[in-house]
Each structure stands twice: as C-alpha cells, then as structure tokens.
Amino acid sequence: MFRLLNEEEKTIDAVQLPFELATAGNPRILNGKQSIPPERERFFNEIKNRDWKYLSKKYIKPPVGLRGSVLLLGRLRRCFSKILHKVLQR
C-alpha cells in the first residue's frame, strides 16, 4: 500500500512522533468512542479500483481553517498557469 503514496520518487518518509502529537485530533485512538463515518466504507470499496491521486482529491480535505486558503491557492495556480502558457506561446 505504501508504494502507491509516492510513485515518482519511490520513497516514503517515516518519522517517529511523541504519542500526544501522533494522536492529536484522533479521538478514536484515545477513547475508542468515535462513530465510523460513512465515507470510510466508500473509500475502502474504491481503493481497490482507483489510484491514489483520485482518492486523495476525493477523500482528503484540508483542515477547516485552511480550506479557504487551499481554494485560493488553487485558483492562483490555475491563473498563473494560464498566464504562463500565454507568455510561452508568444
């Protein structure tokens, strides 16, 4: 499974973290009382037939506070790409 994460470099970086940092934001690890989201079943059904790029775009969402920034950066990237494309065509 890990081999799919970075197909270009064929590497994975693993870093040991303190328990508190590794479990931050994951209540299921700490108390086991978190409900299972319906997306989990869909994800595991799709993982057999889809590539990582598709799955990550569909299921991995930035933290709430960063979503606006991520959307803005995406728009800026597309705008910059269009401008660069026009400049290179001249």
C-alpha positions in Angstrom: 0.0 0.0 0.0 2.7 2.5 0.9 4.3 2.0 -2.5 1.4 3.9 -4.0 1.9 7.0 -2.0 4.9 8.4 -3.9 5.2 6.8 -7.3 7.7 9.4 -8.6 10.4 9.1 -6.0 9.6 5.5 -4.9 10.2 6.6 -1.3 8.3 7.1 1.9 9.4 9.2 4.8 8.6 7.8 8.2 9.0 10.0 11.3 8.7 8.9 14.9 6.5 11.4 16.9 5.6 11.8 20.5 2.3 9.9 21.3 0.5 13.1 22.1 1.3 14.7 18.8 0.5 11.5 16.8 -2.9 11.1 18.4 -3.9 14.8 18.4 -7.2 15.1 16.5 -7.9 11.4 16.5 -10.3 10.6 19.4 -10.8 7.0 18.3 -7.2 6.2 19.3 -7.6 7.8 22.7 -11.0 6.5 23.8 -12.5 4.2 21.0 -15.8 6.1 21.1 -15.9 7.8 17.7 -18.5 6.8 15.2 -17.4 5.4 11.9 -18.1 7.9 9.1 -20.0 6.5 6.0 -17.1 7.7 3.7 -14.9 5.1 5.3 -16.8 2.2 3.7 -16.9 4.0 0.3 -13.1 4.7 0.5 -12.2 1.1 1.1 -14.5 0.0 -1.7 -12.9 2.4 -4.1 -9.3 1.8 -3.0 -9.3 -1.4 -5.0 -10.1 0.2 -8.3 -8.8 3.8 -8.1 -5.4 5.5 -8.0 -4.0 7.5 -5.1 -4.4 10.8 -6.9 -8.2 10.3 -7.3 -8.7 9.0 -3.8 -6.7 11.8 -2.1 -8.6 14.5 -4.0 -11.9 13.0 -3.2 -11.4 12.0 0.5 -8.6 14.1 2.0 -9.9 17.5 2.9 -7.7 20.3 4.4 -8.5 21.4 8.0 -11.4 23.7 8.2 -9.3 26.8 8.9 -7.2 26.1 5.8 -9.9 25.3 3.2 -10.3 28.9 2.0 -6.5 29.3 1.6 -6.3 26.0 -0.3 -9.0 27.0 -2.6 -7.4 30.4 -3.2 -4.0 28.8 -3.9 -5.7 26.5 -6.4 -7.3 29.4 -8.2 -4.0 31.4 -8.2 -2.1 28.4 -9.6 -4.6 27.9 -12.4 -4.5 31.7 -13.2 -0.7 31.7 -13.2 -0.6 28.6 -15.4 -2.9 30.3 -18.0 -0.7 33.4 -18.0 2.5 31.4 -18.3 1.0 29.4 -21.1 0.1 32.5 -23.0 3.5 34.1 -22.5 5.3 30.9 -23.7 3.2 30.8 -26.8 4.5 34.2 -28.0 
